[in-house]
Amino acid sequence: MSLSDAERQELLDIDAALQRIAGGYFGRCERCGGAMGRHRLRAIPEARYCMTCATLGR
């Protein structure tokens, strides 16, 4: 059984979120450093960017 590209990417995103938790910077935007917000993290726990930075693009 092989994973689709989307499934593989999701696993990579989850692993990155676990690394942020271990490193103590989970919940901070990787672009601006600001707080992600509880609602964003509840909706997408593996999110890397706050809503503002996510709409601006990477």
Buried (B, 14 or more C-beta within 10 A) or exposed (E): EEEEEEEEEEEEBEEBBEEBEEEEEBBBBBBEEEEBBEEBBEEBBBBBBBEEBBEEEE
